[in-house]
């Protein structure tokens, strides 16, 4: 499979510095602040500003900020007016800092006004000596006046010099990328289910991967006391998975109290469970016993093992030990699992919502002890996943594991009717699920495990407590329907493009199914007019609930947050069309072309036509006129493999369209290989 994903390309040098007066050489106001910069401190603190002409990093001056007293709020120093940034683009931020402030110093691009959206941000610990701090981040929005901020929350002084911000090479682009040539498979679709052992029925949707988190299948359940094993729950899951041909992710996590290094430490699931085991031999025995039991009893349904869940490396998180300790446990588990069955795949500990922590963890060597890189992309709106994927892929490249698959092993949303600031509606959830699956596939994520089918706050079912446990009473049709629509629109189709129109904010994803071209279109923010691209001839519009409408006479439609599927006519484009002029036929030889081909048409007499060749984005790259003939017969066109300017075109899939006047007579596919 050939995967060309531009967010995974190499980062090269940044463009020109977008920051005016980056070295503070253009003079200072009476308040001691450099020209073009402002004091934006808030809260109970005392901040003063002054030029440093004695020990700047370079040039004549540096900007010094001194906080003599601090109670709350933040000392903030910002560029005003700001700079222009684009959504999904990578920016490299650099600055020289020194100081005595305690805690972190933040370097940030953010929105000036409410809701103060943070586009790019990273925090550093500074020292009294000048040091350069830099990072690359992917903007999560577009803004013509993004503020460049420095902030801290303590007493002491901070000096700033030689500030720069520039967009890195356009070879990295989160908003226009080429997707794999292979069709979407059911392995893209994953799920979580908590209570199939109780009353939750098997979902009426298609998914290949079932992750057994929050399913009563972790260490403290399987070995509640040392040497006492309880596999009853796993046996139920093995049977359900086998009946429905689902592959299982088996999490290895949660030290039982008897094995915990800190048995009284609070944690999300109870005291002691988040700590590492006191004796790694207990961990090894647990991994060995569970992996062997899975091999002997799961009927091949267990294919993946995941080491712990959402480690935070602090007390109160799902794993409270150190990064080094989790890497040690991962290495031990990896060796044991591979010895039992080399075909087993190990997924790394899935960090959630913290690319910096992921970077730190992987730089310590965690990536060598996994076959699949896991991450939990809880990013809010689906489109915000792309900058996060960019950050994770950059870390994977920099740590030598770029060739390993990246999975979204858990993500979802809190749902409620009516929605509020913390919860989204069921209808919005269905739209999010569909858009998220589209963007996950487009960005190279091969599995996303939706969280969670029967969760009371985040799921596709209405649940009630029946006195014993939570049980479903009905399906939430908008939520489950979004999942089913994603199944129907994506599985079996080849995604040929996925891109954002930055001018309108509208997204489109091109599909090819059984030689029929389709286009999924949505605008996540507002209702917007969408003009059909040149070279596309849509006949049907299908909405998220499956309602079809005829658009053959239209040149565009209105789109919004709910995606629509536009389809061209017919189920195939190789056969000719019958019409007023009789039967038309077309062929090309050779096809695939290398590097040129002859295209033949069997046409009626006294009819002239125009032949156009389009690439997969719908852009016409070549055309030729076919003159009318007094005889019915075959007409031939030679295409030299070039565009209208005579430049050779790249290998790929192209579409030929023969038109007579404003009517399409026939279409066909043409593959160019070089």
DORO-633638 format. One record per residue (C-alpha): x, z, y. Coordinates in nm, 2 decimals. Example, Ala and Ser with C-alpha at 12.3 -4.5 7.8 and 13.67 -1.06 7.14 Angstrom:
<zatis>
{{1.23; 0.78; -0.45}};
{{1.37; 0.71; -0.11}};
</zatis>
This chain:
<zatis>
{{0.00; 0.00; 0.00}};
{{0.14; -0.10; 0.34}};
{{0.06; 0.16; 0.61}};
{{0.15; 0.08; 0.97}};
{{0.05; 0.38; 1.18}};
{{0.19; 0.38; 1.53}};
{{0.17; 0.75; 1.58}};
{{0.43; 0.79; 1.30}};
{{0.68; 0.56; 1.47}};
{{1.00; 0.68; 1.61}};
{{1.01; 0.83; 1.96}};
{{1.26; 0.67; 2.19}};
{{1.35; 0.72; 2.55}};
{{1.09; 0.83; 2.80}};
{{0.97; 0.61; 3.09}};
{{1.07; 0.69; 3.45}};
{{1.01; 1.04; 3.57}};
{{0.66; 1.08; 3.70}};
{{0.74; 1.40; 3.89}};
{{0.82; 1.36; 4.27}};
{{1.08; 1.59; 4.41}};
{{1.19; 1.69; 4.06}};
{{1.51; 1.86; 4.19}};
{{1.35; 2.03; 4.49}};
{{1.58; 1.85; 4.73}};
{{1.32; 1.74; 4.98}};
{{1.30; 2.06; 5.18}};
{{1.10; 2.39; 5.16}};
{{0.80; 2.52; 5.36}};
{{0.80; 2.85; 5.56}};
{{0.66; 3.01; 5.25}};
{{0.97; 2.92; 5.05}};
{{0.79; 2.67; 4.83}};
{{0.94; 2.32; 4.78}};
{{0.76; 2.02; 4.92}};
{{0.49; 1.89; 4.69}};
{{0.46; 2.22; 4.50}};
{{0.21; 2.51; 4.55}};
{{0.16; 2.88; 4.47}};
{{-0.13; 2.90; 4.22}};
{{-0.09; 3.27; 4.12}};
{{-0.40; 3.47; 4.04}};
{{-0.48; 3.83; 3.96}};
{{-0.31; 4.15; 4.06}};
{{0.05; 4.05; 4.11}};
{{0.30; 3.99; 4.39}};
{{0.48; 3.66; 4.38}};
{{0.73; 3.54; 4.64}};
{{0.91; 3.20; 4.66}};
{{1.25; 3.10; 4.80}};
{{1.51; 2.82; 4.76}};
{{1.82; 2.90; 4.57}};
{{2.11; 2.73; 4.74}};
{{2.38; 2.93; 4.57}};
{{2.34; 2.88; 4.20}};
{{2.11; 2.57; 4.14}};
{{2.15; 2.38; 3.82}};
{{2.23; 2.07; 4.01}};
{{2.20; 1.93; 4.36}};
{{2.16; 2.16; 4.66}};
{{1.86; 2.36; 4.56}};
{{1.65; 2.52; 4.28}};
{{1.31; 2.68; 4.32}};
{{1.31; 3.06; 4.27}};
{{0.99; 3.26; 4.20}};
{{1.01; 3.64; 4.21}};
{{0.74; 3.88; 4.09}};
{{0.80; 4.23; 4.22}};
{{0.48; 4.39; 4.07}};
{{0.24; 4.27; 3.80}};
{{-0.08; 4.42; 3.67}};
{{-0.28; 4.13; 3.54}};
{{-0.34; 3.75; 3.59}};
{{-0.05; 3.51; 3.60}};
{{0.21; 3.38; 3.83}};
{{0.17; 3.01; 3.85}};
{{0.37; 2.74; 4.03}};
{{0.23; 2.39; 4.03}};
{{0.29; 2.03; 4.14}};
{{0.02; 1.92; 4.39}};
{{-0.09; 1.64; 4.39}};
{{-0.05; 1.60; 4.02}};
{{0.05; 1.30; 3.80}};
{{-0.14; 1.04; 3.61}};
{{-0.16; 1.07; 3.23}};
{{-0.34; 0.88; 2.96}};
{{-0.53; 1.02; 2.66}};
{{-0.35; 1.01; 2.32}};
{{-0.02; 0.92; 2.47}};
{{0.30; 1.12; 2.40}};
{{0.48; 1.27; 2.70}};
{{0.82; 1.42; 2.71}};
{{0.85; 1.72; 2.94}};
{{1.19; 1.86; 3.04}};
{{1.30; 2.13; 3.28}};
{{1.60; 2.36; 3.34}};
{{1.50; 2.73; 3.36}};
{{1.67; 3.07; 3.40}};
{{1.53; 3.41; 3.47}};
{{1.46; 3.77; 3.39}};
{{1.09; 3.76; 3.32}};
{{0.98; 3.91; 3.00}};
{{0.74; 3.74; 2.76}};
{{0.69; 3.36; 2.75}};
{{0.72; 3.11; 3.03}};
{{0.46; 2.83; 2.99}};
{{0.53; 2.46; 3.08}};
{{0.20; 2.27; 3.10}};
{{0.01; 1.96; 3.20}};
{{-0.35; 2.06; 3.27}};
{{-0.66; 1.97; 3.46}};
{{-0.67; 2.11; 3.82}};
{{-1.04; 2.20; 3.82}};
{{-1.27; 2.37; 3.57}};
{{-1.26; 2.37; 3.27}};
{{-0.88; 2.36; 3.32}};
{{-0.82; 2.14; 3.01}};
{{-0.47; 2.18; 2.88}};
{{-0.33; 1.83; 2.80}};
{{0.02; 1.92; 2.70}};
{{0.17; 2.27; 2.67}};
{{0.45; 2.47; 2.52}};
{{0.59; 2.82; 2.59}};
{{0.95; 2.93; 2.60}};
{{1.16; 3.25; 2.62}};
{{1.41; 3.21; 2.91}};
{{1.75; 3.38; 2.96}};
{{1.94; 3.46; 3.28}};
{{2.16; 3.15; 3.23}};
{{2.05; 2.80; 3.30}};
{{1.91; 2.63; 2.99}};
{{1.73; 2.30; 2.94}};
{{1.39; 2.32; 2.77}};
{{1.21; 2.01; 2.65}};
{{0.93; 1.91; 2.42}};
{{0.71; 1.61; 2.33}};
{{0.34; 1.65; 2.33}};
{{0.04; 1.42; 2.29}};
{{-0.21; 1.43; 2.58}};
{{-0.56; 1.53; 2.47}};
{{-0.72; 1.36; 2.78}};
{{-0.68; 1.11; 3.06}};
{{-0.64; 1.24; 3.42}};
{{-0.52; 1.07; 3.74}};
{{-0.43; 1.41; 3.89}};
{{-0.29; 1.63; 3.61}};
{{-0.12; 1.94; 3.74}};
{{0.23; 2.02; 3.62}};
{{0.23; 2.40; 3.58}};
{{0.48; 2.68; 3.52}};
{{0.34; 3.02; 3.45}};
{{0.44; 3.37; 3.34}};
{{0.29; 3.72; 3.33}};
{{0.55; 3.98; 3.40}};
{{0.78; 4.11; 3.67}};
{{1.12; 3.95; 3.72}};
{{1.24; 3.62; 3.86}};
{{1.22; 3.26; 3.73}};
{{1.42; 2.97; 3.86}};
{{1.32; 2.61; 3.81}};
{{1.53; 2.29; 3.85}};
{{1.54; 1.93; 3.75}};
{{1.18; 1.88; 3.63}};
{{1.08; 1.56; 3.45}};
{{0.78; 1.42; 3.27}};
{{0.76; 1.07; 3.13}};
{{0.55; 0.89; 2.87}};
{{0.76; 0.80; 2.57}};
{{0.79; 0.45; 2.43}};
{{0.46; 0.26; 2.38}};
{{0.57; 0.21; 2.02}};
{{0.38; 0.54; 1.97}};
{{0.01; 0.50; 2.05}};
{{-0.27; 0.71; 1.92}};
{{-0.54; 0.49; 2.06}};
{{-0.46; 0.16; 1.89}};
{{-0.32; 0.16; 1.54}};
{{-0.33; -0.06; 1.23}};
{{-0.49; 0.10; 0.92}};
{{-0.40; 0.05; 0.55}};
{{-0.49; -0.27; 0.38}};
{{-0.65; -0.09; 0.09}};
{{-1.02; -0.01; 0.08}};
{{-1.14; 0.34; 0.15}};
{{-1.19; 0.54; -0.17}};
{{-1.39; 0.85; -0.26}};
{{-1.07; 1.06; -0.25}};
{{-1.10; 1.06; 0.13}};
{{-1.40; 1.29; 0.08}};
{{-1.34; 1.66; 0.00}};
{{-1.56; 1.96; 0.01}};
{{-1.59; 2.34; -0.01}};
{{-1.87; 2.52; -0.20}};
{{-1.89; 2.89; -0.22}};
{{-2.19; 2.95; -0.45}};
{{-2.23; 2.68; -0.72}};
{{-2.19; 2.97; -0.96}};
{{-2.51; 3.11; -0.82}};
{{-2.78; 2.89; -0.68}};
{{-2.62; 2.62; -0.48}};
{{-2.69; 2.28; -0.65}};
{{-2.43; 2.01; -0.67}};
{{-2.44; 1.82; -0.34}};
{{-2.62; 1.49; -0.32}};
{{-2.32; 1.32; -0.16}};
{{-2.00; 1.16; -0.29}};
{{-1.67; 1.35; -0.28}};
{{-1.37; 1.35; -0.51}};
{{-1.18; 1.67; -0.41}};
{{-1.32; 2.02; -0.43}};
{{-1.11; 2.30; -0.27}};
{{-1.17; 2.64; -0.43}};
{{-1.12; 2.85; -0.12}};
{{-1.38; 3.12; -0.05}};
{{-1.50; 3.05; -0.40}};
{{-1.40; 3.39; -0.56}};
{{-1.10; 3.22; -0.73}};
{{-0.80; 3.39; -0.58}};
{{-0.55; 3.63; -0.73}};
{{-0.74; 3.95; -0.66}};
{{-1.04; 3.81; -0.85}};
{{-0.85; 3.66; -1.14}};
{{-0.61; 3.96; -1.20}};
{{-0.80; 4.26; -1.05}};
{{-0.55; 4.50; -1.23}};
{{-0.21; 4.42; -1.37}};
{{-0.24; 4.22; -1.69}};
{{-0.62; 4.21; -1.69}};
{{-0.73; 3.85; -1.65}};
{{-1.08; 3.73; -1.56}};
{{-1.12; 3.35; -1.58}};
{{-1.50; 3.34; -1.60}};
{{-1.55; 3.20; -1.25}};
{{-1.28; 2.93; -1.31}};
{{-1.46; 2.83; -1.63}};
{{-1.78; 2.77; -1.44}};
{{-1.59; 2.56; -1.18}};
{{-1.41; 2.36; -1.45}};
{{-1.75; 2.27; -1.61}};
{{-1.91; 2.17; -1.28}};
{{-1.61; 1.96; -1.17}};
{{-1.59; 1.79; -1.51}};
{{-1.97; 1.70; -1.50}};
{{-1.93; 1.55; -1.16}};
{{-1.58; 1.40; -1.19}};
{{-1.44; 1.61; -0.91}};
{{-1.07; 1.70; -0.88}};
{{-0.99; 2.06; -0.79}};
{{-0.75; 2.22; -0.55}};
{{-0.66; 2.56; -0.69}};
{{-0.54; 2.80; -0.42}};
{{-0.28; 3.05; -0.51}};
{{-0.32; 3.34; -0.26}};
{{-0.43; 3.70; -0.19}};
{{-0.21; 3.97; -0.34}};
{{-0.43; 4.23; -0.53}};
{{-0.39; 4.58; -0.39}};
{{-0.20; 4.68; -0.70}};
{{0.06; 4.41; -0.63}};
{{0.06; 4.41; -0.25}};
{{0.37; 4.50; -0.05}};
{{0.14; 4.67; 0.21}};
{{-0.17; 4.77; 0.02}};
{{-0.34; 4.94; 0.32}};
{{-0.27; 4.67; 0.58}};
{{-0.59; 4.53; 0.72}};
{{-0.67; 4.17; 0.66}};
{{-0.95; 3.91; 0.67}};
{{-1.05; 3.98; 0.31}};
{{-0.97; 4.34; 0.28}};
{{-0.67; 4.58; 0.28}};
{{-0.35; 4.45; 0.13}};
{{-0.46; 4.10; 0.03}};
{{-0.27; 3.92; 0.31}};
{{0.06; 4.08; 0.24}};
{{0.32; 3.92; 0.01}};
{{0.35; 4.08; -0.34}};
{{0.59; 4.38; -0.36}};
{{0.75; 4.24; -0.68}};
{{0.79; 3.86; -0.70}};
{{0.78; 3.89; -1.08}};
{{0.41; 3.97; -1.05}};
{{0.37; 3.65; -0.84}};
{{0.56; 3.44; -1.09}};
{{0.35; 3.58; -1.38}};
{{0.03; 3.51; -1.18}};
{{0.13; 3.15; -1.10}};
{{0.25; 3.09; -1.46}};
{{-0.07; 3.23; -1.62}};
{{-0.31; 3.05; -1.39}};
{{-0.13; 2.71; -1.40}};
{{-0.11; 2.72; -1.78}};
{{-0.48; 2.82; -1.80}};
{{-0.58; 2.53; -1.58}};
{{-0.38; 2.29; -1.79}};
{{-0.53; 2.42; -2.11}};
{{-0.89; 2.45; -2.00}};
{{-0.98; 2.25; -1.69}};
{{-1.01; 1.91; -1.88}};
{{-0.77; 1.76; -1.63}};
{{-0.99; 1.85; -1.33}};
{{-0.73; 2.07; -1.17}};
{{-0.48; 1.83; -1.01}};
{{-0.36; 2.03; -0.71}};
{{-0.23; 2.37; -0.63}};
{{-0.22; 2.51; -0.27}};
{{0.01; 2.80; -0.17}};
{{-0.18; 3.05; 0.03}};
{{-0.42; 2.97; 0.32}};
{{-0.37; 2.96; 0.70}};
{{-0.06; 3.17; 0.72}};
{{-0.02; 3.33; 1.06}};
{{0.28; 3.55; 0.98}};
{{0.14; 3.85; 1.15}};
{{-0.07; 4.15; 1.05}};
{{-0.44; 4.05; 1.04}};
{{-0.38; 3.69; 0.95}};
{{-0.44; 3.53; 0.60}};
{{-0.06; 3.58; 0.52}};
{{0.11; 3.85; 0.71}};
{{0.46; 3.82; 0.56}};
{{0.75; 3.63; 0.71}};
{{0.80; 3.25; 0.70}};
{{1.11; 3.30; 0.49}};
{{0.91; 3.51; 0.23}};
{{0.63; 3.24; 0.21}};
{{0.89; 2.97; 0.16}};
{{1.05; 3.18; -0.12}};
{{0.71; 3.23; -0.29}};
{{0.63; 2.85; -0.25}};
{{0.96; 2.76; -0.41}};
{{0.90; 2.98; -0.70}};
{{0.55; 2.85; -0.75}};
{{0.66; 2.49; -0.72}};
{{0.92; 2.52; -0.99}};
{{0.68; 2.70; -1.23}};
{{0.39; 2.45; -1.17}};
{{0.61; 2.14; -1.22}};
{{0.76; 2.29; -1.54}};
{{0.40; 2.33; -1.68}};
{{0.29; 1.98; -1.58}};
{{0.51; 1.75; -1.37}};
{{0.20; 1.55; -1.27}};
{{0.05; 1.85; -1.08}};
{{0.06; 1.81; -0.70}};
{{0.15; 2.10; -0.48}};
{{0.00; 2.13; -0.13}};
{{0.19; 2.32; 0.14}};
{{0.05; 2.63; 0.30}};
{{-0.20; 2.49; 0.55}};
{{-0.14; 2.62; 0.90}};
{{-0.44; 2.60; 1.13}};
{{-0.45; 2.49; 1.50}};
{{-0.08; 2.56; 1.58}};
{{0.15; 2.26; 1.57}};
{{0.44; 2.47; 1.71}};
{{0.41; 2.72; 1.43}};
{{0.39; 2.43; 1.18}};
{{0.71; 2.29; 1.33}};
{{0.89; 2.62; 1.31}};
{{0.78; 2.67; 0.95}};
{{0.88; 2.32; 0.84}};
{{1.22; 2.34; 1.01}};
{{1.30; 2.64; 0.79}};
{{1.26; 2.42; 0.48}};
{{0.90; 2.47; 0.37}};
{{0.85; 2.09; 0.33}};
{{1.08; 2.06; 0.03}};
{{0.85; 2.27; -0.18}};
{{0.54; 2.05; -0.17}};
{{0.42; 1.70; -0.27}};
{{0.14; 1.70; -0.01}};
{{0.15; 1.84; 0.34}};
{{-0.16; 2.04; 0.42}};
{{-0.29; 2.13; 0.77}};
{{-0.63; 2.25; 0.90}};
{{-0.73; 2.03; 1.18}};
{{-0.99; 2.25; 1.36}};
{{-0.98; 2.05; 1.69}};
{{-1.33; 2.06; 1.82}};
{{-1.45; 1.71; 1.89}};
{{-1.32; 1.46; 1.63}};
{{-1.13; 1.25; 1.88}};
{{-0.90; 1.54; 1.96}};
{{-0.76; 1.53; 1.61}};
{{-0.54; 1.24; 1.70}};
{{-0.29; 1.42; 1.93}};
{{-0.27; 1.70; 1.67}};
{{-0.19; 1.45; 1.40}};
{{0.07; 1.30; 1.62}};
{{0.24; 1.64; 1.66}};
{{0.23; 1.71; 1.29}};
{{0.36; 1.37; 1.20}};
{{0.64; 1.41; 1.45}};
{{0.75; 1.73; 1.28}};
{{0.73; 1.57; 0.94}};
{{0.96; 1.29; 1.07}};
{{1.20; 1.53; 1.22}};
{{1.22; 1.74; 0.90}};
{{1.26; 1.46; 0.66}};
{{0.92; 1.47; 0.49}};
{{0.75; 1.18; 0.67}};
{{0.70; 1.00; 0.34}};
{{0.47; 1.27; 0.20}};
{{0.09; 1.24; 0.23}};
{{-0.08; 1.45; 0.50}};
{{-0.41; 1.60; 0.41}};
{{-0.67; 1.78; 0.62}};
{{-0.75; 2.05; 0.37}};
{{-1.01; 2.23; 0.58}};
{{-1.20; 2.17; 0.90}};
{{-1.55; 2.21; 1.03}};
{{-1.77; 2.35; 1.31}};
{{-2.01; 2.64; 1.38}};
{{-2.36; 2.52; 1.38}};
{{-2.69; 2.66; 1.52}};
{{-3.03; 2.55; 1.65}};
{{-3.05; 2.56; 1.94}};
{{-2.68; 2.51; 2.01}};
{{-2.48; 2.71; 2.27}};
{{-2.13; 2.72; 2.41}};
{{-1.99; 2.83; 2.07}};
{{-2.21; 2.64; 1.83}};
{{-2.30; 2.27; 1.80}};
{{-2.64; 2.13; 1.69}};
{{-2.71; 2.00; 1.34}};
{{-2.75; 1.65; 1.48}};
{{-2.41; 1.67; 1.66}};
{{-2.25; 1.81; 1.34}};
{{-2.37; 1.50; 1.15}};
{{-2.22; 1.27; 1.41}};
{{-1.89; 1.47; 1.41}};
{{-1.86; 1.45; 1.03}};
{{-1.90; 1.07; 1.04}};
{{-1.66; 1.02; 1.33}};
{{-1.41; 1.26; 1.18}};
{{-1.40; 1.07; 0.85}};
{{-1.35; 0.75; 1.03}};
{{-1.06; 0.89; 1.24}};
{{-0.90; 1.08; 0.96}};
{{-0.87; 0.76; 0.75}};
{{-0.76; 0.55; 1.04}};
{{-0.48; 0.80; 1.13}};
{{-0.35; 0.82; 0.77}};
{{-0.52; 1.13; 0.64}};
{{-0.61; 1.05; 0.29}};
{{-0.83; 1.36; 0.22}};
{{-1.04; 1.58; 0.44}};
{{-1.22; 1.88; 0.28}};
{{-1.53; 1.95; 0.49}};
{{-1.59; 2.32; 0.54}};
{{-1.83; 2.41; 0.41}};
{{-2.13; 2.27; 0.22}};
{{-2.31; 2.60; 0.16}};
{{-2.16; 2.82; 0.43}};
{{-2.43; 3.01; 0.62}};
{{-2.28; 2.93; 0.97}};
{{-2.10; 2.60; 0.91}};
{{-2.27; 2.42; 0.63}};
{{-2.52; 2.15; 0.53}};
{{-2.78; 2.39; 0.38}};
{{-3.01; 2.65; 0.52}};
{{-2.92; 2.97; 0.34}};
{{-3.11; 3.30; 0.31}};
{{-3.01; 3.63; 0.15}};
{{-3.23; 3.68; -0.16}};
{{-3.13; 4.04; -0.22}};
{{-2.84; 3.95; -0.44}};
{{-2.65; 3.68; -0.26}};
{{-2.70; 3.39; -0.02}};
{{-2.91; 3.11; -0.17}};
{{-3.01; 2.77; -0.03}};
{{-3.37; 2.70; 0.08}};
{{-3.34; 2.35; 0.22}};
{{-3.09; 2.09; 0.33}};
{{-3.00; 2.03; 0.69}};
{{-3.08; 1.66; 0.69}};
{{-2.88; 1.58; 1.00}};
{{-2.56; 1.75; 0.86}};
{{-2.58; 1.62; 0.51}};
{{-2.70; 1.28; 0.63}};
{{-2.39; 1.24; 0.84}};
{{-2.18; 1.30; 0.53}};
{{-2.39; 1.06; 0.33}};
{{-2.36; 0.79; 0.60}};
{{-1.98; 0.83; 0.60}};
{{-1.99; 0.77; 0.23}};
{{-2.20; 0.46; 0.26}};
{{-2.02; 0.30; 0.56}};
{{-1.67; 0.37; 0.44}};
{{-1.62; 0.38; 0.07}};
{{-1.52; 0.04; -0.06}};
{{-1.47; -0.11; 0.29}};
{{-1.12; -0.20; 0.43}};
{{-1.07; -0.07; 0.78}};
{{-0.90; -0.35; 0.97}};
{{-0.87; -0.18; 1.31}};
{{-0.95; 0.14; 1.50}};
{{-0.90; 0.17; 1.87}};
{{-1.01; 0.33; 2.20}};
{{-1.11; 0.12; 2.50}};
{{-0.95; 0.34; 2.76}};
{{-1.16; 0.18; 3.04}};
{{-1.49; 0.28; 2.89}};
{{-1.41; 0.56; 2.65}};
{{-1.57; 0.37; 2.37}};
{{-1.42; 0.37; 2.02}};
{{-1.45; 0.09; 1.76}};
{{-1.35; 0.07; 1.40}};
{{-1.34; -0.27; 1.23}};
{{-1.44; -0.29; 0.86}};
{{-1.43; -0.57; 0.60}};
{{-1.67; -0.53; 0.30}};
{{-1.71; -0.81; 0.05}};
{{-1.58; -1.06; 0.30}};
{{-1.84; -0.94; 0.56}};
{{-1.70; -0.82; 0.89}};
{{-1.85; -0.50; 1.03}};
{{-1.78; -0.28; 1.34}};
{{-1.85; 0.09; 1.39}};
{{-1.89; 0.17; 1.76}};
{{-1.94; 0.50; 1.95}};
{{-1.87; 0.67; 2.28}};
{{-1.81; 1.04; 2.23}};
{{-1.89; 1.14; 2.60}};
{{-2.18; 0.93; 2.73}};
{{-2.41; 0.64; 2.68}};
{{-2.23; 0.32; 2.76}};
{{-2.29; -0.05; 2.75}};
{{-2.09; -0.23; 2.47}};
{{-2.04; -0.60; 2.49}};
{{-1.99; -0.77; 2.16}};
{{-1.63; -0.89; 2.12}};
{{-1.55; -1.26; 2.13}};
{{-1.56; -1.42; 1.79}};
{{-1.80; -1.16; 1.64}};
{{-2.16; -1.27; 1.55}};
{{-2.36; -0.96; 1.48}};
{{-2.71; -0.98; 1.33}};
{{-2.78; -0.62; 1.24}};
{{-2.74; -0.28; 1.40}};
{{-2.77; 0.03; 1.17}};
{{-2.79; 0.38; 1.31}};
{{-2.66; 0.70; 1.15}};
{{-2.99; 0.77; 0.97}};
{{-3.01; 0.42; 0.82}};
{{-3.25; 0.24; 1.05}};
{{-3.18; -0.13; 1.10}};
{{-3.25; -0.35; 1.40}};
{{-3.20; -0.72; 1.47}};
{{-2.93; -0.79; 1.73}};
{{-2.87; -1.15; 1.66}};
{{-3.01; -1.25; 2.00}};
{{-2.81; -0.99; 2.19}};
{{-2.47; -1.00; 2.35}};
{{-2.43; -0.62; 2.35}};
{{-2.59; -0.28; 2.30}};
{{-2.58; 0.07; 2.44}};
{{-2.37; 0.32; 2.24}};
{{-2.32; 0.69; 2.26}};
{{-2.19; 0.99; 2.05}};
{{-2.39; 0.88; 1.75}};
{{-2.20; 0.59; 1.58}};
{{-2.37; 0.26; 1.50}};
{{-2.27; 0.00; 1.24}};
{{-2.28; -0.36; 1.35}};
{{-2.28; -0.62; 1.08}};
{{-2.24; -0.99; 1.08}};
{{-2.48; -1.21; 0.88}};
{{-2.47; -1.25; 0.50}};
{{-2.27; -1.08; 0.23}};
{{-1.99; -1.33; 0.23}};
{{-1.82; -1.57; 0.46}};
{{-1.67; -1.82; 0.21}};
{{-1.98; -2.02; 0.13}};
{{-2.12; -2.28; 0.36}};
{{-2.45; -2.24; 0.55}};
{{-2.76; -2.46; 0.51}};
{{-2.92; -2.58; 0.83}};
{{-3.06; -2.88; 1.01}};
{{-2.75; -3.07; 0.92}};
{{-2.75; -3.00; 0.55}};
{{-2.50; -2.81; 0.35}};
{{-2.16; -2.73; 0.50}};
{{-1.85; -2.65; 0.29}};
{{-1.50; -2.54; 0.38}};
{{-1.16; -2.47; 0.21}};
{{-0.80; -2.43; 0.30}};
{{-0.49; -2.52; 0.11}};
{{-0.26; -2.34; 0.07}};
{{-0.44; -2.01; 0.12}};
{{-0.25; -1.78; 0.16}};
{{-0.08; -2.01; 0.41}};
{{0.30; -2.00; 0.43}};
{{0.36; -2.09; 0.70}};
{{0.10; -2.36; 0.76}};
{{-0.21; -2.49; 0.59}};
{{-0.47; -2.77; 0.59}};
{{-0.83; -2.67; 0.65}};
{{-1.09; -2.90; 0.51}};
{{-1.46; -2.93; 0.60}};
{{-1.73; -3.13; 0.42}};
{{-1.96; -3.23; 0.71}};
{{-2.26; -3.44; 0.78}};
{{-2.24; -3.77; 0.96}};
{{-2.25; -3.81; 1.34}};
{{-2.17; -3.44; 1.40}};
{{-1.88; -3.31; 1.61}};
{{-1.77; -2.95; 1.60}};
{{-1.51; -2.70; 1.72}};
{{-1.29; -2.49; 1.49}};
{{-1.16; -2.15; 1.61}};
{{-0.93; -1.91; 1.44}};
{{-0.95; -1.54; 1.51}};
{{-0.74; -1.24; 1.42}};
{{-0.89; -0.92; 1.28}};
{{-0.95; -0.78; 1.63}};
{{-1.18; -1.07; 1.72}};
{{-0.93; -1.24; 1.95}};
{{-0.93; -1.62; 1.93}};
{{-0.57; -1.73; 1.87}};
{{-0.62; -2.11; 1.80}};
{{-0.88; -2.39; 1.83}};
{{-0.92; -2.76; 1.75}};
{{-1.19; -3.02; 1.81}};
{{-1.34; -3.22; 1.53}};
{{-1.48; -3.56; 1.64}};
{{-1.80; -3.70; 1.50}};
{{-1.79; -3.96; 1.23}};
{{-2.04; -4.22; 1.12}};
{{-2.00; -4.11; 0.76}};
{{-2.07; -3.78; 0.57}};
{{-1.74; -3.66; 0.42}};
{{-1.44; -3.44; 0.45}};
{{-1.26; -3.37; 0.78}};
{{-0.91; -3.21; 0.78}};
{{-0.73; -2.99; 1.04}};
{{-0.37; -2.90; 1.02}};
{{-0.29; -2.55; 1.14}};
{{0.09; -2.49; 1.19}};
{{0.06; -2.11; 1.19}};
{{0.09; -2.08; 1.57}};
{{-0.13; -1.96; 1.85}};
{{-0.26; -2.16; 2.14}};
{{0.08; -2.13; 2.32}};
{{0.27; -2.26; 2.01}};
{{0.41; -1.92; 1.92}};
{{0.42; -1.84; 1.55}};
{{0.17; -1.57; 1.46}};
{{0.23; -1.27; 1.23}};
{{0.13; -1.24; 0.87}};
{{-0.22; -1.10; 0.82}};
{{-0.58; -1.18; 0.77}};
{{-0.75; -1.44; 1.00}};
{{-1.11; -1.57; 1.03}};
{{-1.20; -1.94; 1.08}};
{{-1.53; -2.03; 1.25}};
{{-1.67; -2.38; 1.28}};
{{-1.93; -2.42; 1.56}};
{{-2.16; -2.70; 1.66}};
{{-2.27; -2.65; 2.02}};
{{-2.36; -2.28; 2.04}};
{{-2.44; -2.25; 1.67}};
{{-2.21; -2.13; 1.39}};
{{-2.20; -2.37; 1.10}};
{{-1.95; -2.20; 0.86}};
{{-1.69; -1.93; 0.84}};
{{-1.40; -1.85; 0.61}};
{{-1.11; -1.63; 0.56}};
{{-0.74; -1.73; 0.58}};
{{-0.44; -1.52; 0.49}};
{{-0.10; -1.60; 0.64}};
{{0.21; -1.48; 0.45}};
{{0.56; -1.53; 0.57}};
</zatis>
